[in-house]
Amino acid sequence: MPPIRSAAELLPDSAWAAEVPGLVDAAEGWLRVLPPERAKLERRARALAAPALHWAGVGRLAQVAARIIGQAAAWATVDLGRAIYRSVVYGERDDERVAAAVERAERLVRDFGPVYVKLGQFISTAQGLLPDEVVDAFAWCRDEVPPVRTSVVRRVVERELGRPIDAVFATFGDLPLASASIAQVHAARLHDGREVVVKVRRPGLRRQFEADVRAMALLAAAGEARSGAVRAANARGFVELFARLVLEEMDFRLEALNMVEIGLASEDGGMFDSLRIPRPVPGLVTPRVLVMEYLPGTRYTDAAGTLDAGVDPAALIRLGIQGVLEHTLVYGVFHGDLHAGNVFLEPDGRYVLLDFGIVGRLDASQRAALVRFMVGVGTFDARAQLEGLRDFGALPPHADLDELVATLEALEDEQARPEVLTHEQIVEGMGRVMRVLVAHGFRLPKELVLFFKNLLYLNGLAATLAPDLNLLGEVDPIFQYFAAKYEAEMDLFKQ
């Protein structure tokens, strides 16, 4: 694959970064200091997810078991995982069992605070990967998190920034714009008149998170010992992935750097005609507080009546797909948590991306593998898809590709190739493929999980803005866009 132009290379020539006083210098410092911090958090996540009889994890697990009514309730997440696994992998539909498991797990999430709510949010954004009734049951996690008192938020801001809040902001909103599991957000105005958003981490979250993850690790290990379905679903691997994502999300300096890196890639790729990225405010970024510029917009789920006349929903879908693929395959850095709360639309049809706590990063070999996979998807070539997944590390090197190809082709033969491809067919097709791959040792690395979630987000975006759109009809225009813009790179890949 062609080498990526790194953020360090793009930063000195960036007009987008230079418009914010001090941002270029601040970003240079973040690029030096924060990558080792990210690696340290990855090691910490691995340690937390290893099942061990640590007092914090055992104590938290005992709390969970004692607080939920019924002896089986202590196995709420195990039962839910097993029910989901059998539904996704084997296509078995035991609605009564799923409903009971969802009810117990939802009670656990409601009772045990922000970390479990974050787990519920992760489930609620996995539409297409998990059964609809499971996703819908946790939709409340995105919007119903009780806010921290504003007086507490103000004290956190003052402690982190080392100044009285009135010395930093001309105004600071008393009511939060949003309250989530990790943080809540307040509107504010700087003394120079700039409208900003202040993101503040919930107090005491890191210690509670570590205890909860240790408890989850013990529960996952017990579940794998008890159930072959939970073991095959790699529950312990999921706990490690969850720990890594949330640990990174809790350090707002990493989010500020993520924002800059994706903004620089967007600028270099000429994407700012269709996309806006907020910029952090230098000097007002700490691990617990992040001040960024305010960008207006409407959630894409509510935007249908707010778009200007003449904005073509089909064109919006095409731009969304192009943007996700360009960030991922060309620049190797992409927003990893696209959902309705993080994707807004302006009236002129420009996207506004928010919340950069979760970002995927790909090296050259992973980009090449993903390109091979996507070309296989676009050409209905099962072998190319599987080779791409194997090269990415999702399939074991010794996997029998001939057997997998035969199985997948047999599934395709059962379904006539559609002339019109709907979002329901995409979800159904991914479910069939997942069932085959998991049965043969399929595992999802973090970046592949995030990329697949983005594909399913785009599917949901199409279903919301253009429900009658034929997604097959968008393949050729998107391919032509990349072929024209990256002609030399495409020729290199073909060789």
N, C-alpha and C positions, 0 to 999 in steps of 0.2 A: 504494500500500500504506500501511496505517497506520504512523505513525512507531514506531521501536523505542525502548523505554525503555532507555537506555544503562546500562552498569555504574555510571557515575558518579552517575546518578540513583537507582539501586537501592541503592547501598552504604550511605548514611546510615541507611536504615530496615531494614537487614538484621539480623535476630536471629541468623541462621546465621553471619555474619561476626563479629558482636559477641561470640559465645561464646568466640572465641580472642583472648586479650589481645594488643592491638596490631595485629590484622589489618586493621581498618578504616583506620588511619593508614598502614600499609604498602601496602595496596592503592591508596589515594589517590596515594601516591608512584609506584607502578608505572604507574598510569594516566596520569600526567603524563610519565614518562620513557621508557617502553618502546615506545609506538607509533612514534616516530621511529627507534628502534633496529630495529624490524621492517622499516620501509621501507628502512633502510640495508642490511639483510641481503638484501632482495629485489634491490637494485641490485648487490650483490656476487655473488649467484647468477647474475644475467644476464651479468656480466663473466666469471665462471669458465666459463660454458657456451658462451661465444663461442670457436670454434676458433682457437687462436693457437699459435705455436711458442714457448711459454714453456718454459724449461729444466726446470721441475718436471714439467710434463705430458709432455714428450717423454721425459724420463728414466724416468718411471713407465711410459709406454707401452712403452718398450724393455724394461723389466723384465718386463712382462706377456708380451710377444712371446717373450722369451728363455726364460722359465721354463716355458712350456707346451709339451709335446712336439708336434712336427709343425708343418709350415709353415702349414697351414690353421688351427691353433689360435689364432693371433693374431687371427683373425676370429671368435672364439667368440661374442661378443655380437652381431656382425653376422649370423652364420648363424642364431643363435637368434631374433633379431628378425625376420629374413626368414621363417623357418619359422612362427613364431607369426602373423605378419601374414597369410601366405597361408592359414593355417588359419582364422583369425578372419574375415578379410575375404571370402575367396573360398570358404570351406568346404572347402578342399582338405585331404585327410588323407594326408600322407606320413609315416607313423609312423617309418620307418627314419631319415629325414632329421631329424625332430624329436628322436628319441632321441639321435642322434649330436651334434646341436647342444646339447642339454641336457647331455650328458655333458661336453663341452668347457667349456661355461659354468659348470657346477657345479664343475669342477676349478679354474677361474679363481677362483671365489668362495672355495673352501676355501683356496687358496694365498695370497690377497692381503689377508687381514685384515678388520678391522671394517667399512670402508666398503663393500667388496664384499659382505660379509655383510648389511649394511643393504639393499643392492640386492636381494639374495636374499630378504630379509624382505618387501620391497615386492612382489616377484613372488609370494611364498607367500600373501599376503593378497588376491590378485586373483582368487579363485575365481569363476568365471562370466565374467570378462572374458578370461581366458587358458585355453588347453586344460588339462584336469585333469592330464595327465602332467607338464606344465611346473610347475604349482602344487605338485603332490605332490613333485616332485624337489627343491624348495627348502624343504620343510616343516622340515627340520632346522635351518634358519637361525633359527627362532624359539626353539629350545631348546638348541642345542649350541654356544654361543659360549664358548670357554675363559675362565674368570674371571681378573680381575686379582688378584694376591696381596693379601691383606687388609692386610699391612704397608704396601703402596703406597697402598691406599685410605685408610688411617688418616692417612698423611702428607698426602695431598691434602686431606682434611677439615680437618686442623689448619691447613694453610697457608691454605685458603680462609676458614675461620672465625676465624683469628687467635688461637686458644686451644688448649691441650692437649685432646685428645679427652675425657679424664676430667673436665675442667672443664665440658664441655657435656653429656655423657651419663653417666647412672648405669651403664648397660650398653651394649655395642656388640657385635653378633653377629660371631663370627669367620668364619662361613660365609655367603656371600651367599644371599639368598632367591631371586634371579634374576640371570642374567648375560646381557646383550644386547649388540648391536653398539655402541650409543652409551654405555651406562652399565651399572652393576650396582647392586643394591639390597641393603641390609643392614637387619635389624631392630635397633632400639635403644630405650632408655627414657630419658626426660629425668629430671632430678633431682626434678621435681615429680610424678613418677609416670606421666606420659603416655607411652603406647606410640606409637612413631613408626616411620617408614620413612625411611632415608637413601639418597638416590639420588646416585651419584657418577659423573661423566663420566670416561671412559677417558683417561689421560694421553697427550698428544701427538696427540690425534685431529684437531684442527682443521687442523694443517699437512698431515697425511697425507690428510685429506679433500680439501683444495684441490688437491693434486697428482693425486689419483685422478680428481676431476671434470674437471680439465684434460685428462687422458688420455682419459676417456670422451668429452669434446667432440671431440677429434681423431678418435677411433674412429667416433663418430657421423657426423661430416662425411665421413670416408672411406667409411663404409657407404652414405651417401646418394649419394655420387658413383658407387659401384659398383653399387647395386641400386635399381631403381625402387620395389620393395616397401618397402625401408627408408626411402626418401625420402618415399613416400606416408604412411608411418606416423609421420612427423615425429619422427625419432629425436633430432634436436637439441633440439626442444621438450621431449621427455621428459627429457633431461639437465638442462635448465634447471629443470624442475619438481622433479626429484629433488634438485638442489642447493638450491633454495629450501626444500623441506621439511626437509632434514637440517640446514641452517644454522640454521633456527628451532628445530629440536629440540635442538640442542647448547647453546642458551642457556637454562638452567633458570629464569632470571627470567621469561622469556616463558611457560614452562610454568606457573609459579606464577600469573601473571596470567590465563592461559587457564583454570586451575582455578577461580579466583575468578569470572571472568565467566560460566562455565557454571553454577557453583553459584548465583550470583545469579539467573540466568534460571530455573533449576530451582525456586528458592524462590518467585520471583514468580509462576511458572506453577502453583504448588501441586503440584509433582511429587515432593516429598520423601516422600510416602506410598509411592512405588514405586521410589525412586531415592536413592542415597547418593553424595556427592561428597567426597573427602578435602580437607582444608584445609591450606595451607602454614603453617609455623610462622615468624612474623615474626622477623627477626634471624638466621635460619638458612637464608637463600636467597642464593645467589651464582650467577654464570654456570655454575659447575662442580659445585655442591652444592645439593641441594634436600631439605629435611627437611619431611615432611608427616605428618599423623596416620595411624595404622594403622587400616584397616577390614578386618575379616575377611570371608571368603567363599570360594566354590569356583568354579573355571572352569565356565562354562556347559556345556562339553562333558563335564564330569565330575559335573554337579550332579543328574542324574536321581535318584540314590539318596539324596541328602541333603536334598531338599525335604520340608517338612512335609506330612503328609496333608491333603488338601483344597486344595492349591495346584494351580490349573488351568493346564496348559501352554498351552492356547489363550489364556487370559487374559494369560499372560506375554508371548506373541507380540504380542498386541494392545497391551499397555503399551509394549513395545519399539518398535513402529511409531509409536505416538502420540508417544513421547518424542523419537524421531529427527525426526519431522516438525515437532513443536512447537518444538524448539530451532532447527531450520533455517528454517522458514517464518514463525514468529511473532517469534523473538528474533534471527534472523540470525547466530547463533553456535552451532557444533555440533562435537562430538568428531569428528575426521577420521580416526581409525585404529581403528575397532572390529574386534576379532577376539578369539579365545578367550583370549589372554593378557591382554587389557585389560578384559574384561567378566566379572565374577564375579556369583554369585547367593548371597544369604543363604537360610537354610532357610525363612524366611517368604515367599520369592519376590521380595524387593526386589533390584533391580539395584545393583551397585557398579561404578562406572566408574573406571578407572585409566589412567595414562599420558596426559597431556594435551599432549604435545609437538607434536602435529599437530592443528590446529583450523581449521575453515573459517569464513570470515566473508562475509556477503552484505549488499550495500546494498539499498535499497528496490526499485530496478529489477530486480535479480537475484532478489529474493524474489518479485516479481510474475511474472517470467518462469517461475520454478520452480513457482509455484502453477498457472499456466496449463498447464505441462507435466503436472503431477500430475493436474489435473482431466481432461486429455486421456487420461492413462493409465487413470484410473478409469472413463471413459465410452467407452473404445475409440475415441477421436476422433483419428485420425492427424494431421489438420491442426492441431488444438490443440497436440498434442505438438510438432510441428515448429515452429510459431510460437513456442512457449515456448523451445525450444532456440535458435532464431534470435535472439530478443530477449535471451537470456542471453549470446550471443556465440559459441555453439558452431557455428553455421552462418553462412557468409558472407551479408551482406545481399542479394547478388544471386542467391542460390540459387533455383532454380526449384521452388517448393513444390508446384506442380501436378504436376510430374513425380515428385517424391518421394512425394507422397500417393498417386498412382496406383501407384507401385512397391510401397509398403508395403501398400496395400489389396489388391493382387494377391497379395502374400505371405500376408495374412490370409485371403483367399479360399481359398488352398490348404490352410489349416488351419481346421477347423471350430472355432468359438468354444466353448471347453470349459465344461461345467457345473461341473466341479471343476478348480481350478487348482493344480497341484503345483509344488514348487520346481524340479523338472527342466524343466517347461514354461516357467517364468519365465526360467531361464538360456538355454534354447534360443531363446525369443522375443527376448531382448535381443541374442543373437548374430546373429539374422537382421536386426534393425534396424541393428545396428552395421555389418554388411556393406554395407548400402545407404548409410548416412550417410558412412562413411569414403570410399566411392567418389565422393561428391559434395562432398568438401572438409570433412568434419566434423572439428572439433578440440575437444579437451576442456580448458577452462580448469581451473585448479587446484581451485577449489571444486566444480566439476561432477564432476571425478574423485573427490573425496572423498565427495560425496553419492552417486554411483553405487556406490562401494565399500560405503557403508553400506547401501544397498538390497540389495546382494548378501550382506552380512553378515546382514541380517534374514532373507533367504532361507535361509542356512545355519543360523541360529538355529532357524527353523521346522523345518528338516529334522532337527535334532538333538533338540529338545524335543517336537515334535508332528509326526512324519513323515506322519501321515495327515490333517493339517489341510487343509481347503479354504480356501485364501487368498482366493478370491473372496468367501467368506462373511464375511470380516473387513472388507471394504471398507465396507459400509453402517454397522456399528457405529462404525467409526473416523470416517466422515463425520459421523455424528450427534453424536459427541463434539465435533468441531470446530464443527459448526453450532450446538450449544447453548452451548458455552463462549465462542465468538467470533462471536455472532450479528451484532453491529454491523459487525464487520470483514468478515464474509461478505457482508452486504448491500452494503457499500461496494465490494467486489470485483465483485459482480454488476453494479453500475452502470457 
